[in-house]
Amino acid sequence: MTNNATLNSLLNDNRLTGTNYPEWKRKLILVLKPEKIHHVISTDGPPLPHTTEGDDYVAWETFKEKDALATVYILSSIDKNLQSSCDDLESAKDVMEHLEQTFRKQVRLARQ
């Protein structure tokens, strides 16, 4: 379970505003890891199975639940103007790819 202080820090003190992307992403991962949902920001989920019975459906449903939770954390921790740019995105991975592309220059500078 997520440490409340870390989550509060992400939601309040480290909200993504556009100039702090590398630090925000690092803090986001610190929040997502204890929830065991950090993988959804970089992984495609399993395809929708043809039936609602069996392990394939359970795996799909579990991934979708984790993805929805990660998406809530992400969108709750970014500036409202940035939130609106993510309205049509369907998954946490899509949101993260959009933000990474938006702030690509900051990402490159942080890696140097």
C-alpha distance (Angstrom), angle and dihedral (degrees) to the residues before:
residue distance angle dihedral
M1 . . .
T2 3.80 . .
N3 3.78 119.1 .
N4 3.81 105.3 -113.7
A5 3.80 92.4 -139.3
T6 3.80 91.5 55.3
L7 3.79 92.1 46.9
N8 3.81 92.5 46.8
S9 3.79 89.6 49.2
L10 3.79 91.0 52.8
L11 3.80 93.9 46.1
N12 3.79 96.5 43.7
D13 3.80 115.4 16.5
N14 3.80 100.6 29.4
R15 3.80 102.6 36.1
L16 3.81 109.9 154.6
T17 3.78 106.7 -105.0
G18 3.79 99.7 163.0
T19 3.78 101.6 -94.2
N20 3.80 98.4 66.3
Y21 3.80 104.3 50.2
P22 3.84 99.5 131.8
E23 3.82 93.6 49.0
W24 3.81 92.2 42.3
K25 3.81 91.7 52.0
R26 3.80 91.4 49.3
K27 3.82 90.4 52.2
L28 3.81 91.8 44.9
I29 3.79 90.9 56.3
L30 3.82 89.4 49.6
V31 3.80 87.5 57.3
L32 3.81 96.2 43.6
K33 3.83 98.4 46.7
P34 3.82 98.5 66.6
E35 3.80 88.2 48.7
K36 3.82 87.6 53.5
I37 3.79 90.8 -127.8
H38 3.82 102.4 105.9
H39 3.80 92.3 103.2
V40 3.82 92.6 67.2
I41 3.82 92.1 70.5
S42 3.80 90.5 66.1
T43 3.79 105.2 24.3
D44 3.77 133.9 78.6
G45 3.76 111.4 -129.8
P46 3.75 124.5 -122.5
P47 3.79 116.1 -81.3
L48 3.78 118.7 -95.1
P49 3.79 106.0 -89.8
H50 3.78 121.9 -127.2
T51 3.80 92.1 -120.8
T52 3.79 135.7 38.5
E53 3.78 91.5 -133.0
G54 3.78 128.9 83.9
D55 3.78 139.7 27.8
D56 3.80 95.3 -56.5
Y57 3.79 91.7 61.2
V58 3.81 92.5 45.4
A59 3.82 90.3 51.3
W60 3.81 91.4 48.3
E61 3.81 93.1 47.1
T62 3.82 92.5 46.8
F63 3.79 91.6 50.4
K64 3.82 91.3 48.7
E65 3.82 91.1 51.6
K66 3.81 91.8 49.9
D67 3.79 90.8 45.6
A68 3.81 91.7 51.6
L69 3.80 91.5 50.5
A70 3.81 92.8 48.2
T71 3.81 90.1 48.2
V72 3.81 90.3 53.4
Y73 3.81 90.9 51.3
I74 3.79 91.6 48.4
L75 3.79 97.0 46.4
S76 3.81 92.1 43.2
S77 3.79 90.6 55.3
I78 3.79 100.1 50.7
D79 3.78 132.4 79.7
K80 3.81 115.1 -87.9
N81 3.81 92.1 -116.3
L82 3.80 89.4 55.6
Q83 3.80 90.6 46.6
S84 3.78 90.9 60.6
S85 3.82 90.6 54.4
C86 3.81 87.7 59.6
D87 3.81 98.0 50.4
D88 3.80 96.0 108.5
L89 3.80 96.8 43.1
E90 3.79 115.8 110.6
S91 3.80 105.8 -157.8
A92 3.79 144.1 28.3
K93 3.81 88.2 -109.5
D94 3.82 90.8 54.2
V95 3.81 90.9 50.0
M96 3.81 92.5 48.8
E97 3.81 92.2 47.4
H98 3.82 89.5 50.5
L99 3.81 92.1 49.5
E100 3.80 92.2 44.8
Q101 3.79 90.3 52.0
T102 3.79 91.1 46.5
F103 3.80 92.2 51.5
R104 3.82 98.9 30.6
K105 3.81 94.2 129.8
Q106 3.81 91.5 56.0
V107 3.80 90.0 49.0
R108 3.81 91.6 53.3
L109 3.81 92.3 48.1
A110 3.81 91.6 49.1
R111 3.81 91.4 53.0
Q112 3.81 93.6 53.5
